[in-house]
Amino acid sequence: MATDMRLPVIRKPVSLPVSALDRRDLVVPGDVITSDTGFMRGHGTYVDEEKLTASVAGEVQRVDKLICVRPLKTRFNGEVGDVVVGRITEVQQKRWKVETNSRLDSVLLLSSVNLPGGELAEVQSVFSDGALSLHTRSLKYGKVSYANVHNELGQGVLVQLSPSLIKRQKTHFHNLPCGASIILGNNGFVWLYPTPGQQEEEAGGFYTSLEPVTLSDREVISRLRNCLLALAAHKVLLFDTSVLYCYESSLQYQVKDILKPEVMEEIVMLTQQKLLEQEG
């Protein structure tokens, strides 16, 4: 019987700055955030002996006098303008219910749809109970999607990750130089698909490609998918640069080997080193 044996390798040491090691904005339940009584208590906090204390593990966020803790692992709490990738779960007469990784199903009214789109949407408003109202009326949501309302996902891959790992940026649509495109939904759903041709991009509006995906494109998408899982396993923020650096660092390995623990750690360490060099 064949046995998969792997020998240890010498890894390049990664020197993290002191600021990265001493993260005072990260807390665990029970940590005292401040003893100043002038601050207001927000989500993820409680008052114990006149001290503001964290009730969840996460990142401390301050807005004026309001202090809250954003959990590191939680369901998606949408805000107006967030780009989300969703899955249609129920079709009703005047609206669709969409799974967006939030506590409640989101609502997509047919009057807010740029037919025949519907896979990719933007948060239009938030109801009082926390449910999200979506819309896809902008043509950009139809132009980049490779799936139609019948949930034909054969032309791409959906990766479900934690929303806290998605870095907020001005744009969440990226055409990577490796030949694939990525949509980083704020809700933690990431859509990978082959980069469309120039003629299709200039056409505008929604289009559905039913052409067979080449073997090389499928290998690129599979590699990107495994890179996303590797970065998420090591709690690295996901944005276009980190994904691209991870992809480049993984080229020395086969796609199937990327998710091996030691290979995953090696690739992520190289990615972090490149990100630090870029910042420095």
C-alpha positions as CSV (number, residue, x, y, z in Angstrom):
1,M,0.0,0.0,0.0
2,A,1.4,3.4,-1.0
3,T,2.3,5.8,1.9
4,D,2.5,9.5,1.6
5,M,5.7,10.6,3.4
6,R,6.8,14.2,3.7
7,L,10.1,15.4,5.0
8,P,10.6,18.6,7.1
9,V,11.9,21.7,5.3
10,I,13.7,24.8,6.5
11,R,11.3,27.6,6.6
12,K,12.2,31.2,6.1
13,P,11.8,33.1,9.4
14,V,9.1,35.7,9.5
15,S,9.8,38.7,11.7
16,L,6.6,40.4,12.8
17,P,6.7,44.0,14.0
18,V,6.0,44.8,17.7
19,S,2.7,46.5,16.7
20,A,1.4,43.2,15.2
21,L,2.3,41.2,18.3
22,D,0.8,43.7,20.8
23,R,-2.7,44.1,19.6
24,R,-4.6,45.9,22.4
25,D,-7.7,46.2,20.2
26,L,-8.2,42.4,20.4
27,V,-10.1,41.1,23.5
28,V,-11.5,37.9,24.9
29,P,-14.6,37.5,27.2
30,G,-13.8,39.1,30.5
31,D,-11.1,41.5,29.4
32,V,-11.5,45.0,30.8
33,I,-11.7,47.5,27.9
34,T,-11.8,50.7,29.9
35,S,-12.6,51.9,33.4
36,D,-13.6,55.4,32.1
37,T,-17.3,55.9,32.9
38,G,-17.6,58.5,30.1
39,F,-17.9,55.8,27.4
40,M,-21.2,54.3,26.2
41,R,-21.7,50.5,26.2
42,G,-22.2,49.0,22.7
43,H,-22.7,45.5,21.3
44,G,-20.4,42.8,22.8
45,T,-19.8,44.6,26.1
46,Y,-21.2,44.8,29.6
47,V,-20.5,46.8,32.7
48,D,-18.9,45.0,35.7
49,E,-17.9,47.0,38.8
50,E,-18.0,50.2,36.8
51,K,-15.6,48.8,34.2
52,L,-16.6,48.2,30.6
53,T,-15.9,44.6,29.9
54,A,-15.9,42.4,26.7
55,S,-18.6,39.7,26.5
56,V,-17.3,38.2,23.2
57,A,-13.9,37.6,21.6
58,G,-13.2,40.1,18.9
59,E,-11.9,43.5,17.9
60,V,-12.6,46.7,19.9
61,Q,-14.2,49.4,17.8
62,R,-14.7,53.0,19.0
63,V,-17.0,55.5,17.4
64,D,-16.8,58.8,19.4
65,K,-18.0,57.7,22.9
66,L,-19.5,54.4,21.8
67,I,-17.4,51.3,22.3
68,C,-18.4,47.9,20.9
69,V,-16.7,44.6,20.2
70,R,-16.9,43.1,16.7
71,P,-16.8,39.2,17.1
72,L,-14.2,37.4,15.2
73,K,-16.6,34.7,14.2
74,T,-20.3,35.5,13.8
75,R,-23.1,35.6,11.4
76,F,-23.2,38.5,8.9
77,N,-24.6,41.7,10.2
78,G,-25.3,43.7,7.0
79,E,-25.0,47.4,6.4
80,V,-26.4,49.5,3.6
81,G,-24.1,49.3,0.6
82,D,-22.6,46.0,1.4
83,V,-22.0,43.7,-1.5
84,V,-23.3,40.2,-0.9
85,V,-23.2,36.9,-2.8
86,G,-26.3,34.9,-1.9
87,R,-28.2,31.7,-2.7
88,I,-31.9,31.8,-3.6
89,T,-33.7,29.5,-1.2
90,E,-37.4,30.3,-1.9
91,V,-39.2,31.9,-4.8
92,Q,-42.5,33.7,-3.9
93,Q,-44.9,35.7,-6.0
94,K,-43.3,39.1,-5.5
95,R,-40.1,38.4,-3.8
96,W,-37.3,35.9,-3.3
97,K,-35.7,34.7,-0.1
98,V,-31.9,34.7,-0.2
99,E,-29.4,32.9,2.1
100,T,-26.7,35.5,2.8
101,N,-25.1,34.0,5.9
102,S,-27.0,36.2,8.2
103,R,-29.3,35.4,11.1
104,L,-32.4,35.7,9.0
105,D,-33.2,35.1,5.3
106,S,-32.7,38.3,3.2
107,V,-35.4,39.6,0.9
108,L,-35.0,40.4,-2.7
109,L,-38.1,42.1,-4.2
110,L,-38.7,41.4,-7.9
111,S,-39.1,45.2,-8.3
112,S,-35.5,45.6,-7.2
113,V,-34.1,43.0,-9.7
114,N,-32.3,43.8,-12.9
115,L,-33.7,40.6,-14.6
116,P,-32.5,38.0,-15.2
117,G,-29.9,38.7,-12.4
118,G,-30.1,37.7,-8.8
119,E,-27.0,35.8,-7.7
120,L,-25.1,39.0,-6.7
121,A,-26.7,41.8,-4.8
122,E,-26.2,44.9,-2.6
123,V,-27.8,45.7,0.7
124,Q,-30.5,48.4,0.1
125,S,-31.9,48.6,3.7
126,V,-32.0,46.8,7.0
127,F,-35.3,45.9,8.6
128,S,-35.9,46.4,12.4
129,D,-35.5,42.7,13.1
130,G,-32.1,42.6,11.3
131,A,-33.3,41.1,8.0
132,L,-31.7,42.6,4.9
133,S,-33.5,44.0,1.9
134,L,-31.4,43.5,-1.3
135,H,-31.4,45.0,-4.8
136,T,-29.6,44.2,-8.1
137,R,-30.7,47.1,-10.2
138,S,-27.2,48.3,-11.1
139,L,-25.9,46.7,-14.3
140,K,-22.5,46.0,-12.7
141,Y,-24.1,43.2,-10.7
142,G,-25.3,41.5,-13.8
143,K,-22.2,42.1,-15.8
144,V,-19.8,40.2,-13.5
145,S,-22.0,37.3,-12.5
146,Y,-21.5,33.9,-14.2
147,A,-24.7,32.5,-12.8
148,N,-28.3,33.1,-13.5
149,V,-31.5,33.0,-11.4
150,H,-31.8,29.2,-11.9
151,N,-28.8,28.8,-9.7
152,E,-26.5,27.5,-12.5
153,L,-23.2,27.5,-10.7
154,G,-21.4,25.3,-13.2
155,Q,-19.2,28.1,-14.3
156,G,-17.6,28.9,-11.0
157,V,-17.1,28.0,-7.4
158,L,-18.7,29.3,-4.2
159,V,-16.6,29.4,-1.1
160,Q,-18.2,30.0,2.3
161,L,-16.0,31.8,4.9
162,S,-16.4,33.9,8.0
163,P,-17.6,37.5,7.3
164,S,-15.0,38.8,9.7
165,L,-12.2,37.7,7.4
166,I,-13.4,39.9,4.4
167,K,-11.6,43.2,4.3
168,R,-13.9,46.1,3.5
169,Q,-12.8,47.9,0.4
170,K,-14.1,50.3,-2.2
171,T,-14.5,47.5,-4.7
172,H,-15.1,43.8,-4.1
173,F,-14.9,42.8,-7.7
174,H,-11.4,41.8,-8.9
175,N,-10.0,40.4,-12.1
176,L,-6.8,38.6,-11.0
177,P,-3.8,38.4,-13.4
178,C,-3.9,34.6,-13.0
179,G,-6.9,34.4,-15.4
180,A,-9.7,34.2,-12.8
181,S,-12.0,36.7,-11.2
182,I,-13.2,36.9,-7.6
183,I,-16.1,38.5,-5.9
184,L,-15.5,39.0,-2.1
185,G,-18.9,39.3,-0.6
186,N,-19.1,41.2,2.7
187,N,-21.2,38.3,4.0
188,G,-18.3,35.8,3.7
189,F,-19.5,34.2,0.5
190,V,-16.8,34.3,-2.2
191,W,-17.5,33.6,-5.9
192,L,-14.7,32.4,-8.1
193,Y,-15.2,32.3,-11.9
194,P,-13.2,32.5,-15.2
195,T,-12.4,36.1,-16.2
196,P,-14.8,37.0,-19.0
197,G,-13.5,38.1,-22.4
198,Q,-13.1,41.8,-23.4
199,Q,-16.1,41.6,-25.7
200,E,-18.4,40.3,-23.0
201,E,-17.2,42.9,-20.5
202,E,-17.9,45.8,-23.0
203,A,-21.4,44.4,-23.8
204,G,-22.8,45.5,-20.4
205,G,-25.9,44.1,-18.7
206,F,-26.3,40.5,-17.6
207,Y,-25.0,37.6,-19.5
208,T,-24.7,33.9,-18.9
209,S,-21.8,31.9,-20.2
210,L,-22.6,28.3,-21.0
211,E,-19.3,27.6,-22.7
212,P,-17.3,24.7,-21.2
213,V,-14.6,25.9,-18.8
214,T,-11.1,24.9,-19.9
215,L,-9.0,22.6,-17.8
216,S,-6.4,25.3,-17.1
217,D,-9.2,27.7,-15.9
218,R,-10.6,25.0,-13.6
219,E,-7.1,24.4,-12.2
220,V,-6.6,28.1,-11.5
221,I,-10.0,28.3,-9.8
222,S,-9.3,25.2,-7.7
223,R,-6.0,26.6,-6.6
224,L,-7.6,29.9,-5.6
225,R,-10.3,28.1,-3.7
226,N,-7.7,26.1,-1.7
227,C,-5.7,29.3,-1.1
228,L,-8.8,31.0,0.3
229,L,-9.3,28.1,2.7
230,A,-5.6,28.2,3.8
231,L,-5.8,31.9,4.5
232,A,-9.1,31.5,6.4
233,A,-7.7,28.7,8.5
234,H,-4.9,31.0,9.7
235,K,-7.2,34.0,10.2
236,V,-5.6,36.2,7.5
237,L,-7.7,39.0,6.1
238,L,-9.0,38.3,2.6
239,F,-8.6,41.0,-0.1
240,D,-7.3,41.0,-3.6
241,T,-3.6,41.4,-2.6
242,S,-3.5,38.7,0.0
243,V,-5.3,36.3,-2.3
244,L,-2.9,37.0,-5.1
245,Y,0.2,36.7,-2.9
246,C,-1.1,33.4,-1.6
247,Y,-1.7,32.1,-5.1
248,E,1.8,33.0,-6.2
249,S,3.3,31.3,-3.1
250,S,1.4,28.1,-3.8
251,L,2.6,27.7,-7.4
252,Q,5.5,25.4,-6.2
253,Y,2.9,22.9,-5.0
254,Q,0.2,20.9,-6.6
255,V,-3.4,22.0,-6.1
256,K,-4.2,18.9,-4.0
257,D,-1.3,19.5,-1.7
258,I,-2.2,23.0,-0.7
259,L,-4.5,21.9,2.1
260,K,-1.9,19.7,3.8
261,P,-1.2,21.3,7.2
262,E,2.5,21.9,6.7
263,V,2.1,23.1,3.1
264,M,-0.8,25.4,4.2
265,E,1.4,26.9,7.0
266,E,4.3,27.4,4.6
267,I,2.2,29.2,2.0
268,V,0.5,31.4,4.6
269,M,3.8,32.4,6.2
270,L,5.2,33.4,2.8
271,T,2.0,35.4,2.1
272,Q,2.3,37.2,5.4
273,Q,6.0,38.0,4.7
274,K,5.0,39.5,1.3
275,L,2.3,41.6,2.9
276,L,4.7,42.9,5.6
277,E,7.3,43.8,2.9
278,Q,4.6,45.7,1.0
279,E,3.6,47.6,4.1
280,G,7.2,48.3,5.0
